[in-house]
Amino acid sequence: GEVTAFGFSSKAPAAFAPGQTAEMRRGKALEVAPNGDFRIASPEEMKGKRGTRIFYTSIDPPRFTLENYRNVLFSEGIGRSFINTLTVTIPATIIPILIAAFAAYALAWMQFPGRALLLAVVVGLLVVPLQMSLIPLLRLYTDVGIGKSYIGIWLAHTGFGLPLAIYLLRNYIKGLPKEIIESAKVDGASDFEIFIKIVLPLSFPALASFAIFQFLWTWNDLLVATVFLGNNEDQLVMTGRLRELLGSRGGNWEILTASAFVSIAVPLLVFFSLQRYLVRGLLAGSVK
């Protein structure tokens, strides 16, 4: 690059232009050329004395390169972290969908005492910050013996995702035609058969909508993975690995953009595969 300004004090690092002579203490003079060459003149001998700090500002021309992507894709342990992320994300997406689908059908079409209160509790849990439960859950998992394990993080993501899943699926299932459910009951079908053979196939748009949200949340998660898995090399997820690539003080900030593109490749694939169901699943049940 080319030097555009220089200085000898941290308080004024760009006080002089290249080619100017900077007058320093004890009669010293400092000159810096645009190419970075410098000259220090002193009336006294400088042998054995502390050197002079020089601050400079330079403009580097843009350079188009794929080096940042190579650093991210071929860094040590990135493949293992990718497998760890899939190991966390796939079960943490499927388990809450299975549980929430049964609960949503029960809240929508089954009659039992306390149904309205239970639905109110589910809606209330939507506003509870998950950060409030991290430490109590970790202590509970440690006492039970599943701390710092995949089972623990699967259960954590399941609990954090269930309120929205139940609320979303319940609204969709409640909007299904009542005549279909009643006709199946007249024909002698049980609630389980109605759910498996009728409600579940018709609820695929809502299931796909929640699957997109849950997959994106768990794939991009760093906080929950750090708390329930830690930073062990064998269990480090993608977000944790990319964080370590930045260095302890974030010095390698230039790989942030490359890391973002690499990390969103799989979520984009999932989103575009299921996006046609997203709007249908979100809007269903909201308008009569």
Residue pairs with C-beta under 8 A, 6 or more apart in sequence:
1 58
1 59
1 60
1 61
2 34
2 35
2 58
2 59
3 18
3 32
3 33
3 34
3 35
3 36
3 56
3 57
3 58
4 14
4 17
4 18
4 57
4 58
4 59
5 13
5 14
5 15
5 16
5 17
5 18
5 56
5 57
6 13
6 14
6 15
6 16
6 18
6 22
6 30
6 32
6 38
6 54
6 55
6 56
6 57
7 13
7 14
7 15
7 16
7 22
7 54
7 55
7 56
8 22
8 24
8 30
8 52
8 53
8 54
8 55
9 15
9 55
10 53
10 55
13 55
13 56
13 57
14 55
14 57
15 22
16 22
16 32
18 32
18 33
18 34
19 31
19 32
19 33
19 34
20 31
21 29
21 30
21 31
22 29
22 30
22 31
23 29
24 30
24 52
26 42
26 43
26 44
27 42
27 43
27 44
28 40
28 41
28 42
28 52
29 40
29 41
29 42
30 38
30 39
30 40
30 52
30 54
31 38
31 39
31 40
31 41
32 38
32 54
32 56
36 56
36 58
38 54
40 46
40 52
68 254
68 255
68 257
68 258
69 258
69 261
69 262
71 245
71 255
71 258
72 78
72 242
72 245
72 255
72 258
72 259
72 262
73 262
75 241
75 245
77 233
77 236
77 241
78 238
78 241
80 233
80 234
80 236
81 236
81 237
81 238
81 240
81 241
82 238
84 229
84 234
84 235
84 236
84 237
84 238
85 219
85 237
85 238
85 239
87 150
88 150
88 153
88 154
88 157
88 218
88 225
88 229
88 237
89 215
89 218
89 219
91 150
91 154
92 153
92 154
92 157
92 158
92 161
92 214
92 218
93 211
93 214
93 215
93 218
95 154
95 158
96 157
96 158
96 161
96 162
96 165
96 210
96 214
97 165
97 207
97 210
97 211
97 214
99 158
99 162
99 165
100 161
100 162
100 165
100 166
100 169
100 210
101 169
101 195
101 200
101 203
101 207
102 195
103 162
103 166
103 170
104 165
104 166
104 168
104 169
104 170
104 172
104 173
105 173
105 191
105 195
105 199
106 112
106 115
107 115
107 118
107 119
107 122
107 166
107 170
108 170
108 173
108 174
109 173
109 174
109 181
109 191
109 194
109 199
110 191
119 170
122 163
122 166
122 167
122 170
123 163
123 167
125 162
125 163
126 163
126 164
126 167
130 160
130 224
131 223
133 159
134 223
134 224
134 227
137 156
137 159
137 228
138 147
138 227
138 228
141 147
141 149
141 152
141 228
146 152
146 155
147 228
148 228
148 229
148 230
148 232
148 235
149 228
149 229
150 229
150 235
152 228
153 224
153 225
153 228
153 229
156 224
156 228
157 214
157 217
157 218
157 221
157 224
160 224
161 210
161 214
161 217
164 210
164 213
165 210
165 214
168 206
168 209
168 210
168 281
168 282
169 203
169 206
169 207
169 210
171 284
171 285
171 286
172 203
172 205
172 206
172 281
172 284
172 285
173 199
173 203
173 206
174 285
175 284
175 285
176 199
176 202
176 203
180 198
181 194
181 198
181 199
184 193
184 194
184 197
184 198
185 194
189 197
189 198
204 277
205 277
205 280
205 281
205 284
206 281
206 284
207 281
208 274
208 277
208 278
208 281
209 274
209 277
209 278
209 280
209 281
209 282
210 281
211 270
211 274
212 270
212 271
212 274
212 275
212 278
215 267
215 270
216 267
216 270
216 271
219 238
219 263
219 266
219 267
220 239
220 263
220 267
221 237
221 239
222 237
222 239
222 240
222 243
225 237
225 239
225 240
226 240
229 235
229 236
229 237
231 240
236 244
238 263
239 263
242 255
242 259
242 262
242 263
245 252
245 255
245 259
246 252
246 253
246 255
246 256
271 278
